[in-house]
Every structure is written in structure tokens, then in C-alpha cells.
Amino acid sequence: MSLNRNLITSLVAAVVIVAGMIVPQVVLPRSALPEAGAASLTARLDNAITARIAQMGIPGAIVSLSIPGRAEYVKGFGVANPTVPVPLTPDFHFRTGSVTKTFTGTAILQLAERGLVDLDAPVSRYVSGVPHGDEITIDMLGRMRSGLAEFAGTEQFVTALYAESPKGPWAFPYPPRKALTAAFRQPMSFPPNATYQYSNTNAVLLARVVEKVSGMPFDRYLQRHILGPAGLSKTSYPADGWLPFPFSGGTTKDDPRNPRTLDATLWNPSWSDAAGKIVSTVGDLRKWTRMLSGGALLRPSTRERRVSNGTPVAPGVDYAFTIFDADGWVGHNGELPGYTTVAVHLPERNATLVVSANSDHPQPSPAGQIAYDVTRIATPGHVYELGPQPPLRGAG
């Protein structure tokens, strides 16, 4: 989930737009990229990440890379907040943005296994008042093929968000019903299942389905059926802008035409709901990403359906049911004002990569740029790349 005055969408959805802004570059074929040896891997990662952070001009980032038998790399870089320069360490909490959608999708799939949700049923069976609700299925919502408009995509919404959010952790309350009303008032983007278009509306609506059939608030369902059983004790679904201690700050910019750097650390994420509200740590996300890729908390057949029949959304990238595959890396990215995240797993190597950057500028995603650098070095046959990335300068 990326957000500025001109665009609110996931980086996955923004690949074409971002690609048009990148200076062309010569890139070696992946087969020509040597895989770093164990002795040099740490030094090469340190150099590349440090150089990328300096090149982007962001306060800091946390990177966790696990390749069993080869690398266990967990490190913080830079500072948690530029105004209070505390070193950023791996135990700091951060906002995960659209990584939240993997939890939301898992909740729906659990309920489907219990016979409480039919993935092929129309959403109107569970929630009334949805435009074309008799045609849009639960499966289409999870695969971003519903055609429902982006509730947070209007200039009015973005103006209000950036005007109200700096007032405090409780400012800009935006409940799910308001988000859905805003989306449903807009024209459909396309007929149901005609194509793919990333829309946070889909995840917010899926959470309402969870609440309807489970009989409990979405946050309670998450805790009881996902966070608790998965042992994710440092992961939470906040009601407002406060963060658990210790936490990383987050910086954003308000207007690309005349940008000011803003401290978005305590901005209320309530508007993002089940599309982007979760807070976590790299340790918890590393555990979750492994479980997600392996289908933990779900039956093998359910996991297989989840990752199958994805829609190609960029070269080498398919989007399936609240999860994507980027050149073999399975998981999700996330963006909120002040924060960007990548949380992916490479089943072929049983490798797990989590990156959290405490800024959502410059674009493309700072966390995504770091993930690209890390995978170019550590797994050159499988490079995490959601569209062209700016060339890295200054790394040895």
C-alpha cells in the first residue's frame, strides 16, 4: 500500500507507473551474476544496503535474510527517527502496510475450510449493498479481480489524510463502513473478473465477511485464530496510531510538487483496516512469512488453491489470493505513510527475506529497492523485482 497525493495503491499495482519514471539501465543477465560465497556475503550485503540507504536518503532500515546452511543475517541500519537519532535495531516495531492482506486472506481461507465461507459464492451472500455483489465472488476479492474502486484513491481522501493525520494518534478516524461507502459510490473499474486491479477495498470487504460468519470483530478473530496459534507475540492490529515500544519512526512527504518531509510515526492507520493496519517486527514477520509460504494454519489443498492461477501483473510477478510470487519469492509487500515493507519466502532455497524501511520515499519502495539489492547478491537466480529499480551507486 503506497500513498501520496497522486497515487494510493500497492507497489505491485504501480509497477507500470513507476517503470516509466526510472532511468534506463544495463542489467547483467541473472545467469551471469555470481552467487556470493558465505565468507563474503555479509560484507557484500552490508556494503550494498548501506549504499542504498545513503542513495535514497532515508533514516534507516532493518533487514533479515535467512538461507539455511548459508546465511542468518539480521541487522539494523541507520536511525529509528532522524529527529531522535537512536540506532535502529531488529527488535523495533514497524507498520507492515499491505503485508496485512496475507493475514486477512488466511482468515478467509480458514473459514472456507470450516465450511463457513464458499470461495466461489457471491459476496452478496455475506455482505449486502456491494455493487455487483451477486457477480463478485470471495475468490475475486482476494485476487484483486472484483472491479471495485479504490476507496482511498480520491484527491478528497488524500487531502484529508495529510491534513488531519499529523494532529495526533487518534486523528483521522476512518471506520471500515466509511471506506466501503466511499468505494461503493464510485463507478466500477471494470466488470467482475474481467482483469486485475489492486484495490484496498477488496481486503476491507473480506474482513467484513470474516466478522459476519465468525461472529466476532476482525481483530479478535486475528488474535484467536492466527496471531496466537502462530506465536506472533510482537504482532498487533492497532486501534489508533500508537505503536508498541520500541518502535521505528516513519517519514513521508506530503506533496510531490513541493515536498516537505513529515513525521508520520503516530499517524492513525485505522483507514487501512484489514488492508494495511498490522504492526510487527522482523522476527515475527520472518516466522509468519515462512508459515505463509508453507501453508501453515491451512490444509495443503487450501494452500495450493491460494497460490495457483495467479494473474501476471509485471514481468515475473503473479498475484494470487492475497499473495504474490515474484521470481520465486512468495509473500507480499506493504506501504503506509512513513513505512515500506517486504516479507517474502523462496521455497526453492527455504530462504526468507524481510525488509522494513522507515520511509515511503523515494519511489519505488525503499524496502523494495533494498530487497532487490539483497537478492541480486544472495540469490541471483531469483531476484525480487517489482519493476525496474534505480541503479545502485557507491557499493563495492
C-alpha positions in Angstrom: 0.0 0.0 0.0 1.7 3.1 -1.3 0.3 6.5 -0.6 0.8 10.1 -1.9 -1.3 12.9 -3.2 -1.4 11.4 -6.7 -1.5 7.7 -6.1 -2.7 5.3 -3.4 -2.1 1.7 -4.4 0.3 -1.2 -3.8 3.7 -1.1 -5.5 2.5 -4.3 -7.3 -0.2 -2.2 -8.9 2.2 0.7 -9.6 4.8 -1.1 -11.5 3.9 0.3 -14.9 3.7 3.9 -13.5 7.0 3.6 -11.6 8.7 2.0 -14.5 8.1 5.0 -16.7 10.0 7.1 -14.2 13.1 5.1 -14.0 16.3 5.9 -16.0 17.1 3.0 -18.3 19.9 0.9 -17.2 22.0 -2.0 -18.4 21.4 -5.1 -16.2 23.5 -8.3 -16.4 21.6 -11.5 -17.2 20.8 -13.2 -13.9 22.7 -16.3 -15.0 25.8 -14.1 -15.2 25.5 -12.9 -11.7 27.8 -14.9 -9.4 26.3 -16.1 -6.1 28.2 -14.6 -3.2 30.3 -17.1 -1.1 29.5 -17.5 2.5 32.6 -15.7 3.6 31.9 -12.6 1.6 28.1 -12.5 1.8 27.8 -10.4 5.0 30.3 -7.8 3.8 28.6 -7.5 0.4 25.2 -7.1 2.0 26.5 -4.6 4.5 28.0 -2.5 1.7 25.0 -2.7 -0.7 22.4 -1.9 2.0 24.5 1.0 3.4 25.0 2.4 0.0 21.3 2.1 -1.0 20.1 3.8 2.2 22.5 6.7 1.6 21.5 6.9 -2.0 17.8 7.1 -1.1 18.4 9.4 1.8 16.1 7.5 4.2 16.7 7.3 8.0 17.2 3.6 8.2 16.1 0.0 7.6 16.0 -3.4 9.2 17.0 -6.4 7.1 16.6 -10.1 7.9 17.8 -12.8 5.4 17.8 -16.5 6.3 19.2 -19.1 3.9 19.6 -22.3 5.9 23.1 -23.6 5.8 24.4 -20.4 4.2 23.2 -17.2 5.9 21.5 -16.0 9.0 21.7 -12.2 8.5 19.7 -9.8 10.8 20.8 -6.2 11.1 19.5 -2.7 11.6 20.9 0.2 9.6 20.7 3.9 10.3 18.4 5.5 12.9 14.9 5.0 14.1 14.0 8.6 13.7 16.0 11.5 12.2 15.0 13.9 15.0 15.9 11.5 17.8 18.8 9.5 16.3 18.5 6.3 18.2 20.2 3.4 16.3 17.6 1.2 14.5 17.8 -2.4 15.8 16.0 -5.6 14.8 13.7 -5.6 17.8 11.9 -2.3 16.8 8.2 -2.4 15.8 7.1 -1.0 12.5 4.0 -0.7 10.3 3.7 -3.5 7.8 1.2 -2.0 5.4 -0.3 -4.4 2.9 1.5 -7.4 4.3 -1.6 -7.3 6.5 -3.5 -8.7 3.5 -1.8 -12.0 3.9 -3.4 -12.3 7.4 -6.8 -11.3 6.0 -6.6 -13.8 3.3 -5.6 -16.5 5.7 -8.6 -15.8 7.9 -11.0 -16.2 4.9 -9.3 -19.4 3.9 -9.6 -20.8 7.4 -13.3 -20.1 7.4 -13.6 -21.7 4.0 -12.1 -24.9 5.4 -14.6 -24.9 8.2 -17.4 -24.6 5.6 -18.5 -21.2 6.7 -17.3 -19.4 3.6 -17.6 -20.6 0.0 -14.8 -19.0 -2.1 -16.9 -19.3 -5.2 -20.0 -17.8 -3.7 -21.0 -14.2 -4.4 -20.1 -11.7 -1.7 -23.8 -10.7 -1.5 -24.3 -13.9 0.4 -22.4 -12.4 3.3 -22.5 -8.7 2.9 -25.3 -6.6 1.5 -25.1 -3.4 -0.5 -22.0 -4.3 -2.6 -22.2 -3.1 -6.2 -22.5 -6.2 -8.5 -22.4 -8.2 -5.3 -24.2 -11.1 -7.0 -21.4 -11.4 -9.5 -18.3 -10.7 -7.4 -17.1 -13.8 -5.6 -15.0 -14.1 -2.5 -12.2 -15.5 -4.6 -12.3 -12.5 -6.9 -11.9 -10.2 -3.9 -8.7 -12.0 -2.7 -7.2 -12.0 -6.2 -7.9 -8.3 -6.8 -10.3 -9.1 -9.7 -13.5 -7.7 -8.3 -13.6 -4.4 -10.2 -14.5 -2.5 -7.0 -13.0 1.0 -6.9 -10.2 2.0 -4.5 -11.8 3.8 -1.5 -8.6 5.7 -0.7 -7.9 6.8 -4.3 -9.6 10.1 -4.4 -8.0 13.5 -4.0 -10.5 14.3 -1.3 -9.4 11.4 0.8 -5.7 12.0 0.4 -6.1 15.7 1.2 -8.0 14.9 4.3 -5.5 12.2 5.4 -2.4 14.5 5.1 -4.3 17.4 6.7 -5.7 15.5 9.7 -3.2 12.7 10.5 -0.4 15.0 11.9 -2.8 16.1 14.6 -2.3 13.0 16.8 -2.6 9.2 17.1 -6.4 9.5 17.3 -6.9 11.9 14.4 -8.5 11.0 11.1 -10.7 8.1 12.4 -11.9 6.3 9.3 -14.0 3.2 10.1 -14.5 0.4 7.6 -18.1 1.3 6.8 -17.0 4.7 5.7 -14.3 3.2 3.5 -16.8 0.8 1.8 -19.4 3.6 1.4 -16.8 5.7 -0.4 -15.8 2.8 -2.6 -19.3 1.8 -3.5 -20.3 5.3 -4.5 -17.6 5.2 -7.3 -18.1 3.5 -10.6 -16.8 0.0 -11.0 -13.3 -0.1 -12.5 -14.3 -3.0 -14.8 -16.8 -5.8 -14.9 -16.2 -8.5 -12.2 -13.3 -10.9 -13.1 -12.5 -9.1 -16.3 -9.0 -8.3 -15.2 -6.7 -7.4 -12.3 -6.6 -4.1 -10.4 -5.1 -3.7 -7.0 -7.7 -2.2 -4.6 -7.6 -2.0 -0.8 -11.4 -2.1 -0.9 -11.2 -5.8 -1.5 -9.4 -6.6 1.7 -11.6 -4.3 3.8 -14.6 -6.1 2.4 -13.1 -9.6 3.1 -12.7 -8.6 6.8 -16.4 -7.8 6.9 -17.1 -11.3 5.7 -14.9 -12.7 8.4 -16.8 -10.7 11.0 -20.2 -11.8 9.6 -19.5 -15.5 9.6 -17.3 -15.8 12.6 -19.5 -13.6 14.8 -16.5 -11.7 16.3 -14.6 -8.5 15.5 -11.8 -8.9 13.0 -9.1 -8.1 15.5 -10.4 -10.7 17.9 -10.5 -13.3 15.1 -6.9 -12.5 14.1 -5.7 -12.9 17.7 -7.6 -16.1 18.4 -7.1 -17.9 15.1 -3.9 -16.6 13.6 -1.6 -14.4 15.8 -2.0 -16.6 18.9 -1.6 -20.0 17.2 1.3 -18.8 15.1 3.1 -17.5 18.2 3.3 -13.9 16.8 3.5 -12.2 20.2 5.0 -9.0 18.8 2.4 -8.5 16.1 -0.7 -6.4 16.7 -3.7 -4.9 15.0 -3.8 -1.4 16.5 -6.9 0.7 17.1 -5.1 4.0 16.6 -1.7 5.5 15.8 0.2 4.4 19.0 3.0 1.8 18.5 4.4 -0.8 20.9 7.8 0.1 22.4 10.4 0.1 21.0 9.3 1.4 17.6 10.7 2.8 14.5 9.7 6.3 13.3 8.4 6.8 9.8 9.0 9.7 7.4 6.8 10.7 4.4 6.4 13.6 2.0 3.2 15.4 1.5 3.2 16.8 -2.0 5.5 15.6 -4.8 5.3 19.1 -6.4 6.7 20.8 -3.3 7.5 18.0 -0.9 8.0 18.5 2.8 9.3 15.7 5.0 6.8 14.8 7.6 7.0 12.6 10.7 4.2 10.0 10.1 5.2 7.8 13.1 2.0 8.1 15.1 -0.4 8.7 12.2 -3.6 6.7 12.7 -3.7 3.7 10.3 -7.4 3.0 11.1 -8.4 3.9 7.5 -6.3 1.0 6.1 -8.1 -1.6 8.3 -7.6 -5.2 7.1 -5.7 -3.9 4.1 -2.8 -2.5 6.0 -3.0 -1.9 9.7 -0.8 -4.6 11.2 2.3 -3.7 13.3 5.1 -6.2 13.7 8.8 -6.9 14.0 11.2 -8.6 11.6 11.4 -11.6 13.9 7.7 -12.1 13.8 7.4 -11.4 10.1 10.2 -13.8 9.4 8.2 -16.5 11.2 4.9 -15.6 9.6 6.4 -15.5 6.1 7.8 -19.0 6.4 4.4 -20.2 7.7 2.5 -18.3 4.9 4.6 -19.8 2.2 4.4 -23.3 3.6 0.7 -23.1 4.2 0.7 -23.4 8.0 -2.7 -22.9 9.6 -4.2 -24.2 6.4 -4.7 -27.6 4.7 -2.3 -28.4 1.8 -5.1 -28.3 -0.7 -6.1 -24.8 0.5 -2.6 -23.5 0.3 -2.3 -24.9 -3.2 -5.5 -23.1 -4.3 -4.3 -19.9 -2.7 -1.1 -19.7 -4.8 -2.5 -21.2 -8.0 -3.9 -19.3 -11.0 -2.3 -16.0 -10.3 -2.7 -13.1 -12.6 0.5 -11.8 -14.2 0.9 -8.2 -13.0 4.5 -7.5 -14.0 7.3 -9.4 -15.7 8.0 -12.4 -13.4 5.3 -11.4 -10.9 1.9 -13.1 -10.4 -0.8 -12.1 -7.9 -2.9 -14.9 -6.4 -5.2 -14.9 -3.3 -3.7 -12.1 -1.2 -0.2 -13.3 -2.0 2.2 -12.8 -4.9 5.1 -14.7 -6.5 8.0 -12.5 -7.7 10.6 -14.7 -9.5 10.0 -17.5 -6.9 9.8 -15.2 -3.9 6.3 -15.7 -2.3 4.7 -13.2 0.0 3.7 -9.6 0.0 5.0 -6.0 0.2 3.5 -3.1 2.1 3.4 0.7 2.2 1.9 3.2 4.5 2.9 6.8 5.1 6.3 6.6 6.6 6.9 2.8 6.2 7.6 0.3 3.5 8.0 -3.5 3.9 8.9 -6.6 2.0 8.1 -10.1 3.5 8.8 -13.0 1.2 10.0 -16.6 1.1 11.8 -18.6 -1.5 10.6 -22.2 -1.2 13.3 -23.5 -3.6 16.0 -22.4 -1.1 13.8 -22.3 2.0 15.1 -18.7 2.2 13.2 -15.9 4.0 13.7 -12.2 3.4 12.1 -9.4 5.5 12.9 -5.7 4.9 11.4 -2.8 6.7 12.4 0.8 5.8 11.2 3.8 7.8 10.3 5.9 4.8 7.9 5.6 1.9 10.0 7.9 -0.3 11.7 8.0 -2.7 9.8 5.7 -5.0 9.9 2.9 -6.0 9.5 1.5 -2.5 12.7 1.9 -0.3 12.2 -1.6 1.1 11.7 -3.0 -2.4 14.9 -1.4 -3.5 16.8 -2.9 -0.6 15.2 -6.3 -1.3 16.3 -6.1 -4.9 19.9 -5.4 -3.9 19.9 -8.2 -1.3 18.5 -10.8 -3.7 20.8 -9.8 -6.5 23.7 -10.7 -4.2 22.4 -13.6 -2.2 20.1 -15.4 -4.7 21.0 -14.1 -8.2 18.8 -16.8 -9.9 15.8 -15.4 -8.1 15.8 -11.6 -7.9 13.0 -9.7 -6.1 12.0 -7.1 -8.6 8.6 -5.5 -9.0 9.6 -3.4 -11.9 12.9 -1.7 -12.8 14.9 -0.4 -9.9 17.3 2.6 -9.8 20.9 1.6 -10.4 22.9 1.3 -7.1 25.9 3.7 -6.8 28.7 3.5 -4.4 28.6 -0.1 -3.4 31.8 -2.2 -3.6 
